[in-house]
Amino acid sequence: MPSKNEPTLQQQLAELDEVLAWFDRSDIDLDEALAKFDHGVKIAESAKSKLTELENKISVLKQRFDQPV
């Protein structure tokens, strides 16, 4: 479970959508675009890490479920 200061996966994906929407604007400043891109990459990396962690937890649960009792 995420800490109080750490955004949830849903919050990260929403923020990533906002970054992507910003790039759809026509008046993009190059320096700001670079900063937004870097921020977007960091969000994507964190979200990917969370997804990998969830996949691992699901695999463990599936293995437990599939074992005979």
KARA-V662949 format. One record per residue. N is the residue number from 1. SS is DSSP state (hx for helix, st for strand, lp for the rest). D_CENTER is the distance of its C-alpha to the mean C-alpha in whole Angstrom. Layout:
<<N,SS,D_CENTER> <N,SS,D_CENTER>>
This chain:
<<1,lp,14> <2,lp,12> <3,lp,15> <4,lp,16> <5,lp,15> <6,lp,11> <7,lp,9> <8,lp,8> <9,hx,5> <10,hx,8> <11,hx,8> <12,hx,5> <13,hx,5> <14,hx,9> <15,hx,9> <16,hx,8> <17,hx,10> <18,hx,13> <19,hx,12> <20,hx,13> <21,hx,16> <22,hx,17> <23,hx,18> <24,lp,20> <25,lp,23> <26,lp,26> <27,lp,26> <28,lp,24> <29,lp,25> <30,hx,24> <31,hx,23> <32,hx,21> <33,hx,19> <34,hx,19> <35,hx,17> <36,hx,15> <37,hx,14> <38,hx,14> <39,hx,11> <40,hx,9> <41,hx,9> <42,hx,8> <43,hx,5> <44,hx,5> <45,hx,6> <46,hx,5> <47,hx,2> <48,hx,5> <49,hx,7> <50,hx,7> <51,hx,8> <52,hx,10> <53,hx,12> <54,hx,12> <55,hx,14> <56,hx,16> <57,hx,17> <58,hx,18> <59,hx,20> <60,hx,22> <61,hx,22> <62,hx,24> <63,hx,26> <64,hx,27> <65,hx,28> <66,hx,30> <67,lp,32> <68,lp,35> <69,lp,36>>
